[in-house]
Amino acid sequence: MKVISTCRLTKRLLLLKSWQKGKIDPALIKMMRESLPIIEHGSTQFTMMTAIPSKHRSPDRLGTLLRQAFPGDKRVNTSLVRIAGPIEKQSSLGRTARKDNVVGAYHLVASSLVGHRILVVDDIVTTGATLSAVAAQLEQRGAVVTCLALAVDQHLVSENTWQLPCPCRSCDGYMVVKLNRTNFRPFWGCTNYAQGCSKTLDYGSGINGYLQLPSSSAIIKDWDLPF
């Protein structure tokens, strides 16, 4: 699942990643609560909700987000996935290194998860290596897994397999998400803007075009939740 962030969401996620203690930003809690019924619509409810665990000696940010978003909900199990040992910071690694870095980095406290439908939450997805590694272990235990990313790195949207061609016939550029510096609303602009192409698409039209692109990875939906 891929979620394209707005400027305000980006700021809130960065605050979440630097959060040390106390309450989570209410906007992120609201987003979590509004996401759940959308994801569950037309399908069986999740029997368990968990999050990618924080590294050793780091605050449990995503676990706290889940607990504050769904207080008293017995489906929240933030101790299901644990860090197996020291792990290098993913942000300092390239795509291949990120994948290798998470091999064996996580372990599960449950030996069998047959019959469970589990939601796994992560904050920002860049390559998907961490979510893939955790989801694979859960599936090996028999669970049906859905992953929710609060945001996706802009570079992931613009990779070759998902490039949205510029509608301008004389241009060989492609469209990427940008932000209006006046009202901070997202829109799609051409990568050849510096070369003179000023073609733009409104956010919704760009999303619809993006979702119709052939891709080697399953794209379920892109949401820009208001908050």
ABEGO torsion letter per residue (X at the ends): XBBBBBAAAAAAAAAAAABABEBBBAAAAAAAAAAAAAAABGBBBBABBBBBBBBBGBBBAAAAAAAAABBGBAABBAAABBBABBBBBAAABBAAAAAAAABGABBBABABABGBBBBBBBABBAAGAAAAAAAAAAAAAGBBBBBBBABBBAAAAABAAABBBBABAABABBBBBBBBAAAGBBBBBBAAAAAGBABBBBAAAAAAAAAABBBABBBABBBBBBX
